[in-house]
Amino acid sequence: MKNQNSAKIRKELGEKIRKAREKAKLTQADVAKAADIDVTYFSRIERGEANPSYEILHNILSILKVDSFKIK
């Protein structure tokens, strides 16, 4: 049950990041370069397949000019 909940949270976070990125009119490559991470890793974050560290998440949100996300 815990793994399913974690996967759901990662998926929801990824969707919110993708929507914020699209709203900012940035590509995955733009955000990944600015966050100093590989674009494939960023893509995995958006798909909910990767669990970013707090530091990486903070960098991504700063680039996207987002203070925080509410996760259910």
All heavy atoms as TSV, in Angstrom:
chain	resi	resn	atom	element	x	y	z
A	1	MET	N	N	0.824	-1.200	0.000
A	1	MET	CA	C	0.000	0.000	0.000
A	1	MET	C	C	0.862	1.256	0.000
A	1	MET	O	O	0.570	2.203	-0.701
A	1	MET	CB	C	-0.934	-0.046	1.225
A	1	MET	CG	C	-1.873	1.107	1.303
A	1	MET	SD	S	-3.175	0.932	0.085
A	1	MET	CE	C	-4.351	2.015	0.718
A	2	LYS	N	N	1.951	1.243	0.775
A	2	LYS	CA	C	2.822	2.410	0.858
A	2	LYS	C	C	3.453	2.718	-0.503
A	2	LYS	O	O	3.531	3.867	-0.904
A	2	LYS	CB	C	3.902	2.189	1.907
A	2	LYS	CG	C	4.792	3.397	2.113
A	2	LYS	CD	C	5.806	3.169	3.198
A	2	LYS	CE	C	6.687	4.382	3.365
A	2	LYS	NZ	N	7.715	4.188	4.362
A	3	ASN	N	N	3.889	1.685	-1.230
A	3	ASN	CA	C	4.489	1.899	-2.539
A	3	ASN	C	C	3.495	2.483	-3.530
A	3	ASN	O	O	3.854	3.326	-4.342
A	3	ASN	CB	C	5.074	0.591	-3.084
A	3	ASN	CG	C	6.350	0.200	-2.380
A	3	ASN	OD1	O	6.999	1.031	-1.758
A	3	ASN	ND2	N	6.710	-1.059	-2.473
A	4	GLN	N	N	2.238	2.030	-3.466
A	4	GLN	CA	C	1.207	2.572	-4.353
A	4	GLN	C	C	0.951	4.036	-4.049
A	4	GLN	O	O	0.779	4.844	-4.954
A	4	GLN	CB	C	-0.082	1.772	-4.224
A	4	GLN	CG	C	0.005	0.387	-4.822
A	4	GLN	CD	C	-1.267	-0.406	-4.591
A	4	GLN	OE1	O	-2.049	-0.102	-3.698
A	4	GLN	NE2	N	-1.461	-1.441	-5.394
A	5	ASN	N	N	0.919	4.393	-2.773
A	5	ASN	CA	C	0.701	5.778	-2.376
A	5	ASN	C	C	1.875	6.648	-2.816
A	5	ASN	O	O	1.674	7.750	-3.315
A	5	ASN	CB	C	0.477	5.884	-0.866
A	5	ASN	CG	C	-0.079	7.234	-0.467
A	5	ASN	OD1	O	-0.902	7.809	-1.166
A	5	ASN	ND2	N	0.381	7.739	0.662
A	6	SER	N	N	3.100	6.152	-2.654
A	6	SER	CA	C	4.288	6.900	-3.079
A	6	SER	C	C	4.264	7.128	-4.581
A	6	SER	O	O	4.576	8.223	-5.060
A	6	SER	CB	C	5.558	6.156	-2.683
A	6	SER	OG	O	5.687	6.085	-1.294
A	7	ALA	N	N	3.900	6.102	-5.324
A	7	ALA	CA	C	3.823	6.226	-6.780
A	7	ALA	C	C	2.767	7.257	-7.183
A	7	ALA	O	O	2.985	8.049	-8.107
A	7	ALA	CB	C	3.519	4.870	-7.412
A	8	LYS	N	N	1.642	7.250	-6.486
A	8	LYS	CA	C	0.573	8.205	-6.779
A	8	LYS	C	C	1.041	9.642	-6.507
A	8	LYS	O	O	0.773	10.550	-7.290
A	8	LYS	CB	C	-0.656	7.881	-5.927
A	8	LYS	CG	C	-1.839	8.773	-6.190
A	8	LYS	CD	C	-3.019	8.386	-5.324
A	8	LYS	CE	C	-4.158	9.366	-5.504
A	8	LYS	NZ	N	-5.290	9.072	-4.626
A	9	ILE	N	N	1.750	9.830	-5.413
A	9	ILE	CA	C	2.261	11.159	-5.058
A	9	ILE	C	C	3.273	11.631	-6.094
A	9	ILE	O	O	3.233	12.777	-6.544
A	9	ILE	CB	C	2.872	11.153	-3.644
A	9	ILE	CG1	C	1.757	10.988	-2.606
A	9	ILE	CG2	C	3.685	12.419	-3.387
A	9	ILE	CD1	C	2.256	10.717	-1.200
A	10	ARG	N	N	4.194	10.745	-6.502
A	10	ARG	CA	C	5.197	11.109	-7.523
A	10	ARG	C	C	4.517	11.470	-8.837
A	10	ARG	O	O	4.895	12.435	-9.501
A	10	ARG	CB	C	6.190	9.976	-7.742
A	10	ARG	CG	C	7.214	9.824	-6.642
A	10	ARG	CD	C	8.354	8.901	-7.048
A	10	ARG	NE	N	7.897	7.636	-7.604
A	10	ARG	CZ	C	7.648	6.538	-6.899
A	10	ARG	NH1	N	7.823	6.550	-5.583
A	10	ARG	NH2	N	7.251	5.431	-7.488
A	11	LYS	N	N	3.499	10.703	-9.213
A	11	LYS	CA	C	2.773	10.956	-10.463
A	11	LYS	C	C	2.082	12.324	-10.410
A	11	LYS	O	O	2.155	13.110	-11.356
A	11	LYS	CB	C	1.746	9.843	-10.686
A	11	LYS	CG	C	0.955	9.973	-11.938
A	11	LYS	CD	C	1.546	9.139	-13.016
A	11	LYS	CE	C	0.601	9.127	-14.205
A	11	LYS	NZ	N	1.294	8.926	-15.432
A	12	GLU	N	N	1.417	12.617	-9.303
A	12	GLU	CA	C	0.726	13.902	-9.161
A	12	GLU	C	C	1.721	15.066	-9.177
A	12	GLU	O	O	1.482	16.085	-9.822
A	12	GLU	CB	C	-0.083	13.926	-7.865
A	12	GLU	CG	C	-0.926	15.173	-7.717
A	12	GLU	CD	C	-1.798	15.174	-6.468
A	12	GLU	OE1	O	-2.029	14.111	-5.867
A	12	GLU	OE2	O	-2.241	16.275	-6.086
A	13	LEU	N	N	2.839	14.903	-8.483
A	13	LEU	CA	C	3.869	15.945	-8.482
A	13	LEU	C	C	4.383	16.177	-9.896
A	13	LEU	O	O	4.523	17.319	-10.347
A	13	LEU	CB	C	5.027	15.554	-7.555
A	13	LEU	CG	C	6.224	16.506	-7.547
A	13	LEU	CD1	C	5.821	17.874	-7.014
A	13	LEU	CD2	C	7.352	15.920	-6.731
A	14	GLY	N	N	4.663	15.090	-10.606
A	14	GLY	CA	C	5.156	15.204	-11.977
A	14	GLY	C	C	4.191	15.937	-12.888
A	14	GLY	O	O	4.601	16.773	-13.700
A	15	GLU	N	N	2.913	15.635	-12.746
A	15	GLU	CA	C	1.896	16.306	-13.559
A	15	GLU	C	C	1.852	17.798	-13.260
A	15	GLU	O	O	1.718	18.620	-14.166
A	15	GLU	CB	C	0.522	15.683	-13.315
A	15	GLU	CG	C	0.379	14.295	-13.914
A	15	GLU	CD	C	-0.919	13.598	-13.538
A	15	GLU	OE1	O	-1.783	14.230	-12.879
A	15	GLU	OE2	O	-1.067	12.428	-13.900
A	16	LYS	N	N	1.964	18.149	-11.994
A	16	LYS	CA	C	1.935	19.566	-11.620
A	16	LYS	C	C	3.179	20.292	-12.138
A	16	LYS	O	O	3.090	21.436	-12.595
A	16	LYS	CB	C	1.796	19.713	-10.111
A	16	LYS	CG	C	0.411	19.308	-9.639
A	16	LYS	CD	C	0.225	19.479	-8.156
A	16	LYS	CE	C	-1.169	19.006	-7.787
A	16	LYS	NZ	N	-1.862	19.925	-6.945
A	17	ILE	N	N	4.325	19.627	-12.083
A	17	ILE	CA	C	5.554	20.222	-12.620
A	17	ILE	C	C	5.414	20.423	-14.126
A	17	ILE	O	O	5.759	21.479	-14.662
A	17	ILE	CB	C	6.778	19.356	-12.271
A	17	ILE	CG1	C	7.079	19.454	-10.774
A	17	ILE	CG2	C	7.993	19.764	-13.105
A	17	ILE	CD1	C	8.147	18.503	-10.286
A	18	ARG	N	N	4.896	19.407	-14.829
A	18	ARG	CA	C	4.719	19.514	-16.276
A	18	ARG	C	C	3.797	20.682	-16.631
A	18	ARG	O	O	4.102	21.485	-17.520
A	18	ARG	CB	C	4.151	18.218	-16.850
A	18	ARG	CG	C	3.930	18.286	-18.371
A	18	ARG	CD	C	3.260	17.040	-18.922
A	18	ARG	NE	N	2.035	16.687	-18.243
A	18	ARG	CZ	C	0.844	17.276	-18.428
A	18	ARG	NH1	N	0.718	18.269	-19.274
A	18	ARG	NH2	N	-0.221	16.871	-17.760
A	19	LYS	N	N	2.676	20.807	-15.919
A	19	LYS	CA	C	1.739	21.895	-16.194
A	19	LYS	C	C	2.378	23.258	-15.944
A	19	LYS	O	O	2.188	24.201	-16.723
A	19	LYS	CB	C	0.472	21.735	-15.359
A	19	LYS	CG	C	-0.417	20.610	-15.852
A	19	LYS	CD	C	-1.635	20.442	-14.977
A	19	LYS	CE	C	-2.463	19.241	-15.451
A	19	LYS	NZ	N	-3.609	18.992	-14.586
A	20	ALA	N	N	3.151	23.368	-14.864
A	20	ALA	CA	C	3.831	24.636	-14.559
A	20	ALA	C	C	4.879	24.942	-15.623
A	20	ALA	O	O	5.037	26.102	-16.031
A	20	ALA	CB	C	4.468	24.570	-13.175
A	21	ARG	N	N	5.582	23.911	-16.084
A	21	ARG	CA	C	6.596	24.108	-17.134
A	21	ARG	C	C	5.939	24.576	-18.420
A	21	ARG	O	O	6.416	25.515	-19.073
A	21	ARG	CB	C	7.366	22.808	-17.368
A	21	ARG	CG	C	8.355	22.902	-18.520
A	21	ARG	CD	C	9.062	21.603	-18.791
A	21	ARG	NE	N	8.185	20.508	-19.133
A	21	ARG	CZ	C	7.627	20.310	-20.329
A	21	ARG	NH1	N	7.831	21.171	-21.311
A	21	ARG	NH2	N	6.845	19.262	-20.537
A	22	GLU	N	N	4.838	23.935	-18.794
A	22	GLU	CA	C	4.141	24.326	-20.017
A	22	GLU	C	C	3.585	25.743	-19.900
A	22	GLU	O	O	3.651	26.512	-20.863
A	22	GLU	CB	C	3.029	23.332	-20.331
A	22	GLU	CG	C	3.570	21.981	-20.787
A	22	GLU	CD	C	2.502	20.914	-20.931
A	22	GLU	OE1	O	1.362	21.112	-20.443
A	22	GLU	OE2	O	2.825	19.859	-21.526
A	23	LYS	N	N	3.074	26.085	-18.744
A	23	LYS	CA	C	2.555	27.445	-18.515
A	23	LYS	C	C	3.671	28.480	-18.660
A	23	LYS	O	O	3.452	29.579	-19.170
A	23	LYS	CB	C	1.914	27.539	-17.129
A	23	LYS	CG	C	1.283	28.871	-16.837
A	23	LYS	CD	C	0.613	28.884	-15.482
A	23	LYS	CE	C	0.015	30.245	-15.202
A	23	LYS	NZ	N	-0.633	30.305	-13.886
A	24	ALA	N	N	4.877	28.093	-18.214
A	24	ALA	CA	C	6.032	28.990	-18.318
A	24	ALA	C	C	6.642	28.992	-19.718
A	24	ALA	O	O	7.600	29.716	-19.974
A	24	ALA	CB	C	7.089	28.578	-17.299
A	25	LYS	N	N	6.078	28.153	-20.610
A	25	LYS	CA	C	6.547	28.046	-21.988
A	25	LYS	C	C	8.031	27.645	-22.059
A	25	LYS	O	O	8.801	28.191	-22.850
A	25	LYS	CB	C	6.283	29.330	-22.763
A	25	LYS	CG	C	4.806	29.662	-22.906
A	25	LYS	CD	C	4.601	30.851	-23.800
A	25	LYS	CE	C	3.225	31.351	-23.994
A	25	LYS	NZ	N	2.070	30.737	-23.670
A	26	LEU	N	N	8.388	26.683	-21.222
A	26	LEU	CA	C	9.741	26.150	-21.202
A	26	LEU	C	C	9.726	24.699	-21.659
A	26	LEU	O	O	8.739	23.992	-21.456
A	26	LEU	CB	C	10.334	26.224	-19.787
A	26	LEU	CG	C	10.524	27.616	-19.206
A	26	LEU	CD1	C	10.904	27.533	-17.732
A	26	LEU	CD2	C	11.582	28.380	-19.990
A	27	THR	N	N	10.811	24.272	-22.261
A	27	THR	CA	C	10.941	22.867	-22.631
A	27	THR	C	C	11.543	22.096	-21.458
A	27	THR	O	O	12.099	22.698	-20.525
A	27	THR	CB	C	11.862	22.689	-23.851
A	27	THR	OG1	O	13.190	23.082	-23.487
A	27	THR	CG2	C	11.363	23.502	-25.046
A	28	GLN	N	N	11.447	20.776	-21.543
A	28	GLN	CA	C	12.101	19.953	-20.528
A	28	GLN	C	C	13.595	20.242	-20.517
A	28	GLN	O	O	14.202	20.323	-19.447
A	28	GLN	CB	C	11.858	18.467	-20.797
A	28	GLN	CG	C	10.459	18.017	-20.505
A	28	GLN	CD	C	10.275	16.536	-20.732
A	28	GLN	OE1	O	11.026	15.888	-21.452
A	28	GLN	NE2	N	9.248	15.976	-20.101
A	29	ALA	N	N	14.172	20.420	-21.688
A	29	ALA	CA	C	15.608	20.704	-21.781
A	29	ALA	C	C	15.959	22.031	-21.109
A	29	ALA	O	O	16.996	22.142	-20.446
A	29	ALA	CB	C	16.062	20.707	-23.237
A	30	ASP	N	N	15.097	23.041	-21.264
A	30	ASP	CA	C	15.332	24.345	-20.626
A	30	ASP	C	C	15.417	24.195	-19.108
A	30	ASP	O	O	16.335	24.711	-18.471
A	30	ASP	CB	C	14.194	25.335	-20.945
A	30	ASP	CG	C	14.111	25.740	-22.396
A	30	ASP	OD1	O	15.134	25.713	-23.104
A	30	ASP	OD2	O	12.990	26.103	-22.827
A	31	VAL	N	N	14.436	23.505	-18.544
A	31	VAL	CA	C	14.374	23.350	-17.085
A	31	VAL	C	C	15.527	22.487	-16.592
A	31	VAL	O	O	16.186	22.825	-15.603
A	31	VAL	CB	C	13.017	22.766	-16.638
A	31	VAL	CG1	C	12.990	22.571	-15.130
A	31	VAL	CG2	C	11.877	23.683	-17.068
A	32	ALA	N	N	15.784	21.396	-17.287
A	32	ALA	CA	C	16.865	20.498	-16.869
A	32	ALA	C	C	18.209	21.215	-16.875
A	32	ALA	O	O	18.989	21.095	-15.917
A	32	ALA	CB	C	16.914	19.276	-17.786
A	33	LYS	N	N	18.476	21.983	-17.916
A	33	LYS	CA	C	19.744	22.712	-17.999
A	33	LYS	C	C	19.859	23.721	-16.858
A	33	LYS	O	O	20.890	23.811	-16.193
A	33	LYS	CB	C	19.866	23.420	-19.349
A	33	LYS	CG	C	21.175	24.126	-19.536
A	33	LYS	CD	C	21.300	24.739	-20.914
A	33	LYS	CE	C	22.632	25.430	-21.052
A	33	LYS	NZ	N	22.795	26.057	-22.367
A	34	ALA	N	N	18.791	24.469	-16.618
A	34	ALA	CA	C	18.816	25.476	-15.549
A	34	ALA	C	C	18.953	24.831	-14.176
A	34	ALA	O	O	19.560	25.411	-13.273
A	34	ALA	CB	C	17.549	26.332	-15.611
A	35	ALA	N	N	18.396	23.629	-14.001
A	35	ALA	CA	C	18.470	22.921	-12.715
A	35	ALA	C	C	19.741	22.085	-12.594
A	35	ALA	O	O	19.970	21.451	-11.564
A	35	ALA	CB	C	17.246	22.021	-12.548
A	36	ASP	N	N	20.535	22.067	-13.654
A	36	ASP	CA	C	21.788	21.309	-13.697
A	36	ASP	C	C	21.552	19.810	-13.480
A	36	ASP	O	O	22.254	19.162	-12.706
A	36	ASP	CB	C	22.793	21.859	-12.672
A	36	ASP	CG	C	24.211	21.390	-12.957
A	36	ASP	OD1	O	24.528	21.129	-14.131
A	36	ASP	OD2	O	24.998	21.259	-11.996
A	37	ILE	N	N	20.513	19.297	-14.166
A	37	ILE	CA	C	20.235	17.866	-14.145
A	37	ILE	C	C	20.074	17.391	-15.582
A	37	ILE	O	O	19.842	18.194	-16.496
A	37	ILE	CB	C	18.969	17.509	-13.322
A	37	ILE	CG1	C	17.724	18.213	-13.864
A	37	ILE	CG2	C	19.178	17.821	-11.849
A	37	ILE	CD1	C	16.424	17.820	-13.172
A	38	ASP	N	N	20.180	16.099	-15.789
A	38	ASP	CA	C	20.016	15.529	-17.119
A	38	ASP	C	C	18.550	15.609	-17.542
A	38	ASP	O	O	17.645	15.401	-16.723
A	38	ASP	CB	C	20.487	14.069	-17.097
A	38	ASP	CG	C	20.597	13.509	-18.486
A	38	ASP	OD1	O	21.670	13.655	-19.094
A	38	ASP	OD2	O	19.598	12.940	-18.960
A	39	VAL	N	N	18.324	15.882	-18.816
A	39	VAL	CA	C	16.961	16.011	-19.314
A	39	VAL	C	C	16.185	14.698	-19.167
A	39	VAL	O	O	14.976	14.720	-18.925
A	39	VAL	CB	C	16.939	16.538	-20.777
A	39	VAL	CG1	C	17.508	15.520	-21.744
A	39	VAL	CG2	C	15.539	16.968	-21.164
A	40	THR	N	N	16.855	13.556	-19.280
A	40	THR	CA	C	16.142	12.284	-19.108
A	40	THR	C	C	15.686	12.119	-17.662
A	40	THR	O	O	14.609	11.579	-17.413
A	40	THR	CB	C	16.988	11.075	-19.541
A	40	THR	OG1	O	18.211	11.071	-18.816
A	40	THR	CG2	C	17.292	11.113	-21.030
A	41	TYR	N	N	16.481	12.599	-16.713
A	41	TYR	CA	C	16.076	12.548	-15.307
A	41	TYR	C	C	14.873	13.459	-15.074
A	41	TYR	O	O	13.904	13.086	-14.414
A	41	TYR	CB	C	17.246	12.930	-14.401
A	41	TYR	CG	C	16.911	12.929	-12.932
A	41	TYR	CD1	C	16.392	11.807	-12.309
A	41	TYR	CD2	C	17.112	14.065	-12.157
A	41	TYR	CE1	C	16.083	11.804	-10.955
A	41	TYR	CE2	C	16.808	14.075	-10.807
A	41	TYR	CZ	C	16.293	12.939	-10.220
A	41	TYR	OH	O	15.982	12.942	-8.874
A	42	PHE	N	N	14.923	14.661	-15.648
A	42	PHE	CA	C	13.793	15.574	-15.499
A	42	PHE	C	C	12.532	14.973	-16.110
A	42	PHE	O	O	11.446	15.055	-15.530
A	42	PHE	CB	C	14.093	16.939	-16.131
A	42	PHE	CG	C	12.960	17.901	-15.973
A	42	PHE	CD1	C	12.685	18.476	-14.746
A	42	PHE	CD2	C	12.124	18.213	-17.040
A	42	PHE	CE1	C	11.609	19.343	-14.570
A	42	PHE	CE2	C	11.055	19.076	-16.884
A	42	PHE	CZ	C	10.803	19.633	-15.648
A	43	SER	N	N	12.677	14.339	-17.245
A	43	SER	CA	C	11.538	13.677	-17.889
A	43	SER	C	C	10.955	12.597	-16.979
A	43	SER	O	O	9.729	12.457	-16.869
A	43	SER	CB	C	11.987	13.069	-19.220
A	43	SER	OG	O	10.934	12.370	-19.825
A	44	ARG	N	N	11.811	11.843	-16.316
A	44	ARG	CA	C	11.354	10.808	-15.385
A	44	ARG	C	C	10.622	11.425	-14.197
A	44	ARG	O	O	9.642	10.862	-13.704
A	44	ARG	CB	C	12.530	9.956	-14.917
A	44	ARG	CG	C	13.079	9.059	-16.023
A	44	ARG	CD	C	14.235	8.185	-15.570
A	44	ARG	NE	N	13.803	7.353	-14.471
A	44	ARG	CZ	C	14.457	7.253	-13.307
A	44	ARG	NH1	N	15.574	7.910	-13.095
A	44	ARG	NH2	N	13.998	6.476	-12.358
A	45	ILE	N	N	11.065	12.587	-13.743
A	45	ILE	CA	C	10.382	13.288	-12.649
A	45	ILE	C	C	8.974	13.668	-13.103
A	45	ILE	O	O	8.001	13.444	-12.382
A	45	ILE	CB	C	11.171	14.542	-12.201
A	45	ILE	CG1	C	12.493	14.142	-11.532
A	45	ILE	CG2	C	10.329	15.411	-11.259
A	45	ILE	CD1	C	13.441	15.307	-11.286
A	46	GLU	N	N	8.858	14.231	-14.308
A	46	GLU	CA	C	7.546	14.625	-14.817
A	46	GLU	C	C	6.603	13.435	-14.980
A	46	GLU	O	O	5.401	13.574	-14.816
A	46	GLU	CB	C	7.681	15.356	-16.161
A	46	GLU	CG	C	8.053	16.805	-16.026
A	46	GLU	CD	C	7.802	17.596	-17.295
A	46	GLU	OE1	O	7.425	17.020	-18.340
A	46	GLU	OE2	O	7.984	18.826	-17.241
A	47	ARG	N	N	7.149	12.288	-15.320
A	47	ARG	CA	C	6.312	11.093	-15.502
A	47	ARG	C	C	6.014	10.391	-14.176
A	47	ARG	O	O	5.290	9.402	-14.145
A	47	ARG	CB	C	6.980	10.116	-16.465
A	47	ARG	CG	C	7.035	10.607	-17.903
A	47	ARG	CD	C	7.434	9.510	-18.875
A	47	ARG	NE	N	8.616	8.775	-18.495
A	47	ARG	CZ	C	9.864	9.066	-18.871
A	47	ARG	NH1	N	10.089	10.120	-19.640
A	47	ARG	NH2	N	10.878	8.311	-18.491
A	48	GLY	N	N	6.597	10.869	-13.098
A	48	GLY	CA	C	6.367	10.259	-11.794
A	48	GLY	C	C	7.197	9.020	-11.554
A	48	GLY	O	O	6.910	8.235	-10.653
A	49	GLU	N	N	8.233	8.830	-12.338
A	49	GLU	CA	C	9.083	7.648	-12.219
A	49	GLU	C	C	10.287	7.872	-11.312
A	49	GLU	O	O	10.917	6.911	-10.887
A	49	GLU	CB	C	9.571	7.217	-13.602
A	49	GLU	CG	C	8.448	6.812	-14.531
A	49	GLU	CD	C	8.907	6.577	-15.949
A	49	GLU	OE1	O	10.102	6.762	-16.243
A	49	GLU	OE2	O	8.052	6.218	-16.779
A	50	ALA	N	N	10.625	9.113	-11.052
A	50	ALA	CA	C	11.790	9.439	-10.219
A	50	ALA	C	C	11.335	10.273	-9.028
A	50	ALA	O	O	10.379	11.047	-9.113
A	50	ALA	CB	C	12.836	10.197	-11.026
A	51	ASN	N	N	12.035	10.109	-7.935
A	51	ASN	CA	C	11.742	10.832	-6.707
A	51	ASN	C	C	12.880	11.828	-6.462
A	51	ASN	O	O	13.920	11.461	-5.927
A	51	ASN	CB	C	11.615	9.840	-5.549
A	51	ASN	CG	C	11.102	10.486	-4.292
A	51	ASN	OD1	O	10.570	11.575	-4.325
A	51	ASN	ND2	N	11.267	9.792	-3.179
A	52	PRO	N	N	12.699	13.082	-6.865
A	52	PRO	CA	C	13.794	14.047	-6.742
A	52	PRO	C	C	14.093	14.402	-5.293
A	52	PRO	O	O	13.208	14.362	-4.432
A	52	PRO	CB	C	13.271	15.273	-7.498
A	52	PRO	CG	C	11.794	15.185	-7.369
A	52	PRO	CD	C	11.479	13.708	-7.387
A	53	SER	N	N	15.339	14.738	-5.054
A	53	SER	CA	C	15.718	15.212	-3.719
A	53	SER	C	C	15.055	16.560	-3.472
A	53	SER	O	O	14.589	17.231	-4.405
A	53	SER	CB	C	17.238	15.364	-3.621
A	53	SER	OG	O	17.679	16.447	-4.434
A	54	TYR	N	N	15.044	16.963	-2.216
A	54	TYR	CA	C	14.468	18.269	-1.870
A	54	TYR	C	C	15.201	19.382	-2.624
A	54	TYR	O	O	14.568	20.308	-3.148
A	54	TYR	CB	C	14.546	18.513	-0.364
A	54	TYR	CG	C	14.048	19.886	0.007
A	54	TYR	CD1	C	12.682	20.147	0.077
A	54	TYR	CD2	C	14.932	20.927	0.236
A	54	TYR	CE1	C	12.218	21.417	0.374
A	54	TYR	CE2	C	14.473	22.202	0.535
A	54	TYR	CZ	C	13.116	22.437	0.609
A	54	TYR	OH	O	12.666	23.695	0.898
A	55	GLU	N	N	16.520	19.290	-2.702
A	55	GLU	CA	C	17.313	20.330	-3.361
A	55	GLU	C	C	16.949	20.445	-4.844
A	55	GLU	O	O	16.747	21.553	-5.355
A	55	GLU	CB	C	18.804	20.027	-3.216
A	55	GLU	CG	C	19.695	21.075	-3.840
A	55	GLU	CD	C	21.167	20.764	-3.663
A	55	GLU	OE1	O	21.522	19.841	-2.920
A	55	GLU	OE2	O	21.973	21.463	-4.292
A	56	ILE	N	N	16.844	19.323	-5.525
A	56	ILE	CA	C	16.489	19.346	-6.946
A	56	ILE	C	C	15.072	19.875	-7.126
A	56	ILE	O	O	14.812	20.700	-8.001
A	56	ILE	CB	C	16.668	17.959	-7.581
A	56	ILE	CG1	C	18.163	17.637	-7.680
A	56	ILE	CG2	C	16.003	17.881	-8.960
A	56	ILE	CD1	C	18.480	16.228	-8.110
A	57	LEU	N	N	14.147	19.418	-6.292
A	57	LEU	CA	C	12.775	19.899	-6.374
A	57	LEU	C	C	12.715	21.406	-6.134
A	57	LEU	O	O	12.036	22.139	-6.861
A	57	LEU	CB	C	11.889	19.164	-5.368
A	57	LEU	CG	C	10.417	19.535	-5.374
A	57	LEU	CD1	C	9.795	19.310	-6.744
A	57	LEU	CD2	C	9.675	18.755	-4.311
A	58	HIS	N	N	13.452	21.876	-5.166
A	58	HIS	CA	C	13.506	23.311	-4.877
A	58	HIS	C	C	14.019	24.080	-6.095
A	58	HIS	O	O	13.464	25.118	-6.474
A	58	HIS	CB	C	14.404	23.565	-3.662
A	58	HIS	CG	C	14.498	24.997	-3.281
A	58	HIS	ND1	N	15.431	25.851	-3.820
A	58	HIS	CD2	C	13.762	25.747	-2.435
A	58	HIS	CE1	C	15.275	27.049	-3.319
A	58	HIS	NE2	N	14.266	27.021	-2.469
A	59	ASN	N	N	15.072	23.566	-6.728
A	59	ASN	CA	C	15.627	24.227	-7.917
A	59	ASN	C	C	14.601	24.276	-9.051
A	59	ASN	O	O	14.435	25.315	-9.696
A	59	ASN	CB	C	16.890	23.514	-8.396
A	59	ASN	CG	C	18.059	23.716	-7.464
A	59	ASN	OD1	O	18.062	24.607	-6.625
A	59	ASN	ND2	N	19.060	22.874	-7.599
A	60	ILE	N	N	13.930	23.157	-9.283
A	60	ILE	CA	C	12.929	23.104	-10.348
A	60	ILE	C	C	11.809	24.105	-10.084
A	60	ILE	O	O	11.414	24.865	-10.968
A	60	ILE	CB	C	12.366	21.675	-10.502
A	60	ILE	CG1	C	13.447	20.740	-11.067
A	60	ILE	CG2	C	11.127	21.669	-11.392
A	60	ILE	CD1	C	13.085	19.266	-11.011
A	61	LEU	N	N	11.297	24.125	-8.861
A	61	LEU	CA	C	10.213	25.052	-8.533
A	61	LEU	C	C	10.659	26.505	-8.652
A	61	LEU	O	O	9.891	27.361	-9.083
A	61	LEU	CB	C	9.665	24.760	-7.137
A	61	LEU	CG	C	8.997	23.394	-6.964
A	61	LEU	CD1	C	8.482	23.241	-5.526
A	61	LEU	CD2	C	7.884	23.169	-7.959
A	62	SER	N	N	11.900	26.784	-8.295
A	62	SER	CA	C	12.429	28.148	-8.433
A	62	SER	C	C	12.497	28.553	-9.902
A	62	SER	O	O	12.132	29.675	-10.258
A	62	SER	CB	C	13.821	28.244	-7.809
A	62	SER	OG	O	13.753	28.065	-6.426
A	63	ILE	N	N	12.960	27.650	-10.743
A	63	ILE	CA	C	13.046	27.921	-12.179
A	63	ILE	C	C	11.662	28.186	-12.754
A	63	ILE	O	O	11.478	29.073	-13.582
A	63	ILE	CB	C	13.729	26.742	-12.903
A	63	ILE	CG1	C	15.200	26.664	-12.481
A	63	ILE	CG2	C	13.589	26.846	-14.414
A	63	ILE	CD1	C	15.838	25.308	-12.677
A	64	LEU	N	N	10.688	27.418	-12.291
A	64	LEU	CA	C	9.323	27.560	-12.785
A	64	LEU	C	C	8.554	28.682	-12.079
A	64	LEU	O	O	7.392	28.935	-12.397
A	64	LEU	CB	C	8.565	26.234	-12.622
A	64	LEU	CG	C	9.138	25.063	-13.417
A	64	LEU	CD1	C	8.387	23.784	-13.083
A	64	LEU	CD2	C	9.087	25.347	-14.914
A	65	LYS	N	N	9.203	29.328	-11.111
A	65	LYS	CA	C	8.604	30.427	-10.347
A	65	LYS	C	C	7.321	29.970	-9.625
A	65	LYS	O	O	6.286	30.642	-9.669
A	65	LYS	CB	C	8.356	31.637	-11.220
A	65	LYS	CG	C	9.631	32.243	-11.779
A	65	LYS	CD	C	9.358	33.421	-12.655
A	65	LYS	CE	C	10.568	34.149	-13.139
A	65	LYS	NZ	N	11.648	33.456	-13.719
A	66	VAL	N	N	7.441	28.802	-8.982
A	66	VAL	CA	C	6.337	28.225	-8.221
A	66	VAL	C	C	6.779	28.116	-6.764
A	66	VAL	O	O	7.860	27.623	-6.486
A	66	VAL	CB	C	5.974	26.818	-8.756
A	66	VAL	CG1	C	4.945	26.148	-7.892
A	66	VAL	CG2	C	5.491	26.914	-10.199
A	67	ASP	N	N	5.949	28.603	-5.841
A	67	ASP	CA	C	6.289	28.541	-4.427
A	67	ASP	C	C	6.151	27.131	-3.863
A	67	ASP	O	O	6.985	26.647	-3.145
A	67	ASP	CB	C	5.435	29.498	-3.594
A	67	ASP	CG	C	5.786	30.947	-3.871
A	67	ASP	OD1	O	6.942	31.230	-4.214
A	67	ASP	OD2	O	4.881	31.786	-3.752
A	68	SER	N	N	5.035	26.478	-4.187
A	68	SER	CA	C	4.793	25.128	-3.697
A	68	SER	C	C	3.622	24.530	-4.439
A	68	SER	O	O	2.905	25.213	-5.156
A	68	SER	CB	C	4.521	25.129	-2.197
A	68	SER	OG	O	3.312	25.814	-1.930
A	69	PHE	N	N	3.432	23.243	-4.232
A	69	PHE	CA	C	2.293	22.524	-4.783
A	69	PHE	C	C	1.545	21.873	-3.645
A	69	PHE	O	O	2.157	21.387	-2.697
A	69	PHE	CB	C	2.733	21.405	-5.730
A	69	PHE	CG	C	3.314	21.858	-7.030
A	69	PHE	CD1	C	4.563	21.429	-7.413
A	69	PHE	CD2	C	2.599	22.674	-7.885
A	69	PHE	CE1	C	5.098	21.815	-8.630
A	69	PHE	CE2	C	3.126	23.064	-9.109
A	69	PHE	CZ	C	4.378	22.628	-9.470
A	70	LYS	N	N	0.257	21.817	-3.762
A	70	LYS	CA	C	-0.542	21.066	-2.800
A	70	LYS	C	C	-0.725	19.665	-3.367
A	70	LYS	O	O	-1.239	19.499	-4.479
A	70	LYS	CB	C	-1.904	21.723	-2.576
A	70	LYS	CG	C	-2.731	21.005	-1.553
A	70	LYS	CD	C	-4.026	21.728	-1.309
A	70	LYS	CE	C	-4.827	20.970	-0.264
A	70	LYS	NZ	N	-6.086	21.608	0.023
A	71	ILE	N	N	-0.256	18.685	-2.646
A	71	ILE	CA	C	-0.385	17.281	-3.038
A	71	ILE	C	C	-1.428	16.645	-2.152
A	71	ILE	O	O	-1.376	16.770	-0.934
A	71	ILE	CB	C	0.957	16.545	-2.925
A	71	ILE	CG1	C	2.051	17.229	-3.743
A	71	ILE	CG2	C	0.805	15.086	-3.325
A	71	ILE	CD1	C	1.845	17.202	-5.213
A	72	LYS	N	N	-2.371	15.951	-2.768
A	72	LYS	CA	C	-3.455	15.311	-2.011
A	72	LYS	C	C	-2.927	14.175	-1.164
A	72	LYS	O	O	-2.050	13.471	-1.462
A	72	LYS	CB	C	-4.511	14.776	-2.952
A	72	LYS	CG	C	-5.188	15.863	-3.748
A	72	LYS	CD	C	-6.179	15.253	-4.711
A	72	LYS	CE	C	-6.677	16.311	-5.661
A	72	LYS	NZ	N	-7.491	15.785	-6.708
